[in-house]
Amino acid sequence: MCGIAGILYFDNKTSKKFNNNQKILDLLKHRGPDNQSFKEFANCTLFHSRLEILDTSGASNQPFLDGENKNCLVFNGEIFNYKEFQKTQNNLKTTGDVEVLFNLVRAEKENCLNQLNGFFAFAFFDQEANELLVARDRLGIKPLYYYNDEEKFAFASELKPLLELTGKQELNLNQVNTYFRLNYCAGNETIFKNIYRLLPGEFISIKNKTVTIKNWYTAPKIEGGNLPELLEDAVKLRLHADVKVGTFLSGGIDSSIISALAKKNKADLHTFSIGFTEENYFDETNYAELVAKHINSNHHTFKLSENDFLNNIHAFLNCIDEPFADSSAFNFYMLSKLTKQHVKVALSGDGADELFKGYNKHKALLLSNSNLNKFIASSSSPLLALNKSSRQGTIANKTRQLKKFNELIKLSPIEKQKFLASISTQNEIDKLIKQKPNTIYFDSLFKTNLTYSNFEFEDVFDLQTVLTDDMLVKADRFSMQHGIEIRNPFLDYRVVEFALNLSNKEKITKSAQKIILKKSFGNLLPEDIFKRSKKGFELPLHKWLSGKYSAEFENKLLKKEKIDAEGILNYNYIRELKEQLHSKSPGDSAAKLWAIIVFESWLNNFKEYIKSNA
């Protein structure tokens, strides 16, 4: 688990060099605090910042070179099945996965990718052929941004090092629009016009000034498989490391299953959960403690107060690489920070909600297509008439959900997907953003991409967008701020392919969700864990934004003079949201204001990289 970057000038005889190599390493250091280095060739420089997990000796440091310095690899991630390849590779000088991957890519180039079980983003430079190969894993667990023009190609794990390599760029209003719709940036475009995300399952080959982007992985149609065996093997593979390994345990079904399977294979397992000292509605640590006691793990519970939020919020906002307003990211940031004091690797339950239809919206979508929808809407009319609607308590949140459901049943299938994915409507965004954006890009996200072309859109949208651009961004960016590696057994590609090929009725009915998970692993956990309702891993935003932090964000980030001077957002709409926040029916105003706060903070931190649109 590391940070990588690189720049290739297309003229292999050029004397042109990037002149500030140390700055790139400094910007990547949080991703890999154990070792930082770079390698210069005539027209190519590769950078690496290492988090030591496998073979912690210097022999596995990167950039990794062959004996003649003709080939070079920089690699972020883990290859979990690397031991299989060690049996067939001779004269290995290391005991980890880096040298194994180097040998595979040198021998087979992109043809080796389908053999790998792991998460990765890597670049391999062949100096003799003057060819660069860049690839990203099947699910997009590890990030990769890139840029190219007539003169050069550059890439990096995060935006700031890439912007250092390429210079100032203009804001992409298409992605600004998408961000405020979803609370995160999505798809292959980024917040900057000329910088892109390599999509999951893609590779780039650069040779003779030609940049070729291809899809190397398409999820297949398969039959059969045994989920308990597949998932337990995925957990076993991810427990292997040369450093301490634990699990994140929220008390939900997914992390509880992973922790139980991990405990079966690791007697001294440490588990970690986080909650709130002052907010019982958002605190679920009692469930985590119930599971930890049941599986007999060494459990650590961390509790956050409003003062913890105030003391850490600026450091959190300052590390956001691309605007990202999923409020649970702060929880993840703090959980990673506190967990790092005990272990260097943590397994998580990421991916199960997307694979096995565990979100509340999946049930809402199913019910909205049934004959019961009119009855549900009419029977809930007294609640719909209630004035108070928010995420701040059981009744208020149920009212909010019922109001959304009443709107949902009126929509077409594709509009239902957009509605359920969005935190704001397009009409609201048009009031917020001064220059009306083109919505074609946002609409393009609601089509099946190449990786999942064998499956129906409604079955893969959460995998190709919500998982990749929200959940996995959260897991990567905010754990790597503290140099901790997150591993995701549910996202072992064998488990993913098995889940994709299940029928919907094996995952969800009108009365139950994650059906196959409950059938397969019900014997591992207390019955109460499977009976509890689904709750999000959210912050008590309404209380915190309308309380001690209110003056902080209003006086610094949301001042009218600041907003007007930037010329991007309309202050009048922000003022409306502030008024709604303090009203009896705050709705989602706190989440919408949080998105604006994050965006404004991000603008402050990236202003030196933003080219004027004037």
Order of alpha helices (4+ residues) and beta strands (2+ residues): beta-alpha-beta-beta-beta-beta-alpha-alpha-beta-beta-beta-beta-alpha-alpha-beta-beta-beta-alpha-beta-alpha-beta-alpha-beta-alpha-alpha-beta-alpha-alpha-alpha-alpha-alpha-alpha-alpha-alpha-alpha-alpha-beta-alpha-alpha-alpha-alpha-alpha-alpha-alpha-alpha
